């Protein structure tokens, strides 16, 4: 008799467990879906929701790049290649090429830390998908571009002054390993 009672008890527990599971399933049928159809049906662009220090795909402002090659030297995986040429007509140094292979880049930020003007920095862009690996190499020089020479008394051209200000602000706020203020933040150096 106890075997029959045990058998009926197992059947009752099975039916109860199935109904518990089905109540959870049926409750999800009445809810709005949690899946968002990206990128078509989102409330605001994802770039606006990213934190300010987000390390996205690298961008270069050649207008304030001095061609010092510090970013190329510090890159641990050599994803940055820069060619500096001498223009024989104007006796001025120009960029031959400035390429970043975002397929190799590990977004460490060392290049941005090493840049004296803040011309290379991380953007909010993160969608770098391509059908061809060659499409993942960003070519920033399409024609001969002269190197930037910082002026001793500060930049006088308003547009260039704004670009220099943006670059230096990036260095101060985002590319400095210690963070804003330069003291390493709270608790730095304590040991």
C-alpha positions in Angstrom: 0.0 0.0 0.0 2.9 2.4 0.8 4.2 1.8 -2.8 0.9 3.0 -4.3 0.8 6.0 -2.0 4.4 6.9 -3.0 3.5 6.5 -6.7 0.4 8.8 -6.3 2.5 11.3 -4.4 5.2 11.4 -7.2 2.5 11.9 -9.8 1.0 14.8 -7.7 4.4 16.5 -7.3 5.1 16.1 -11.0 1.8 17.7 -12.0 2.3 20.5 -9.4 5.9 21.2 -10.7 4.7 21.3 -14.3 2.0 23.8 -13.5 4.5 26.0 -11.5 6.7 26.1 -14.5 3.9 26.7 -16.9 2.6 29.7 -14.8 6.0 31.3 -15.2 5.9 30.6 -19.0 2.3 31.9 -19.3 3.1 35.1 -17.3 5.8 35.9 -19.9 3.2 35.6 -22.7 1.3 38.5 -21.3 4.3 40.8 -20.8 5.9 43.2 -23.3 9.0 41.7 -25.0 12.3 42.5 -23.4 14.2 42.2 -26.7 15.0 45.5 -28.4 15.3 45.5 -32.1 18.7 47.1 -32.4 19.4 49.5 -34.1 16.0 50.2 -35.5 13.8 50.6 -32.5 15.9 52.2 -29.7 14.8 55.3 -27.9 18.2 57.1 -28.3 21.4 56.3 -30.0 23.7 53.9 -28.1 26.6 56.4 -28.3 24.6 58.7 -26.1 24.3 56.1 -23.4 28.0 55.2 -23.2 30.2 56.6 -20.4 32.5 59.6 -21.2 35.6 57.5 -20.8 34.4 54.8 -23.2 37.3 53.4 -25.2 35.8 53.1 -28.7 37.4 53.0 -32.1 40.4 55.4 -32.3 40.1 58.7 -34.2 42.8 61.1 -35.2 42.7 64.9 -35.6 45.5 65.4 -38.1 45.1 69.2 -37.8 46.8 69.1 -34.3 49.1 66.0 -34.8 52.8 66.9 -34.6 54.0 63.6 -36.2 56.1 62.8 -33.2 55.4 59.0 -33.7 54.9 58.5 -29.9 51.6 56.7 -30.4 53.2 54.3 -33.0 56.2 53.6 -30.7 54.1 52.9 -27.6 51.5 50.7 -29.3 52.2 47.2 -28.0 50.8 45.4 -31.0 51.9 47.8 -33.8 48.4 48.5 -35.1 49.4 52.2 -35.8 51.6 53.0 -38.7 52.6 56.5 -39.6 54.7 57.7 -42.5 56.2 61.2 -42.4 57.7 62.6 -45.6 59.6 65.7 -46.5 57.9 67.8 -49.2 60.7 68.9 -51.4 58.8 71.9 -52.9 57.8 73.5 -49.6 60.5 72.1 -47.4 57.8 71.1 -45.0 57.3 67.7 -43.3 54.0 66.0 -44.2 52.1 62.8 -43.5 52.5 60.2 -46.1 50.1 57.9 -44.3 48.5 57.5 -40.9 46.8 54.1 -40.6 45.2 52.3 -37.6 44.2 48.7 -37.9 41.2 48.4 -35.6 41.2 44.7 -36.2 44.4 44.5 -34.2 43.7 47.3 -31.7 43.1 46.1 -28.1 41.8 49.5 -27.0 44.4 49.9 -24.2 44.6 53.7 -24.6 48.4 53.8 -24.4 48.6 55.8 -27.7 46.2 58.4 -26.3 48.3 58.7 -23.1 51.5 59.2 -25.1 50.1 61.8 -27.5 51.4 65.3 -26.4 48.6 67.2 -28.2 45.6 64.8 -27.7 45.2 64.3 -31.4 44.7 60.6 -31.1 41.8 59.6 -28.9 39.1 57.1 -28.4 35.7 57.9 -29.9 32.2 56.7 -29.0 32.1 54.6 -32.1 32.1 50.9 -31.6 30.5 49.4 -34.7 33.5 48.4 -36.8 32.1 45.3 -38.6 33.3 44.7 -42.1 33.1 41.8 -44.6 36.8 42.3 -45.5 39.6 42.6 -43.0 41.1 45.3 -45.2 38.0 47.4 -44.4 39.1 47.5 -40.7 42.2 49.6 -41.5 41.4 53.2 -41.0 43.3 55.5 -43.3 43.4 59.0 -41.9 45.6 60.6 -44.6 44.1 60.8 -48.1 46.4 63.6 -49.4 49.6 65.2 -48.2 48.9 66.8 -44.9 51.4 69.1 -43.1 52.4 68.3 -39.6 51.1 70.6 -36.8 53.7 72.9 -35.2 52.6 74.2 -31.8 53.1 78.0 -31.5 55.2 79.3 -28.6 52.6 81.9 -27.3 49.6 79.7 -27.9 47.4 79.2 -30.9 46.1 82.3 -32.5 43.7 80.8 -35.1 40.3 80.3 -33.3 39.4 77.1 -35.0 42.9 75.6 -34.3 42.8 76.9 -30.8 39.5 75.1 -30.2 40.9 71.9 -31.6 44.0 72.2 -29.4 41.8 72.9 -26.4 39.7 69.7 -27.1 42.9 67.6 -27.4 44.4 68.9 -24.2 41.0 68.5 -22.4 41.0 64.9 -23.6 44.5 64.4 -22.2 43.6 65.9 -18.9 40.3 64.1 -18.4 40.5 60.8 -20.1 44.1 59.8 -21.2 45.8 60.5 -17.9 46.3 57.3 -16.0 45.9 59.0 -12.6 42.6 60.6 -13.6 41.6 64.3 -13.3 43.8 66.3 -11.0 46.9 64.1 -11.6 47.2 62.8 -8.0 45.9 59.4 -8.7 42.5 60.0 -7.2 41.4 59.0 -3.7 43.7 56.5 -2.0 46.5 56.7 -4.6 49.9 56.1 -3.2 48.6 54.7 0.1 50.2 51.5 1.1 
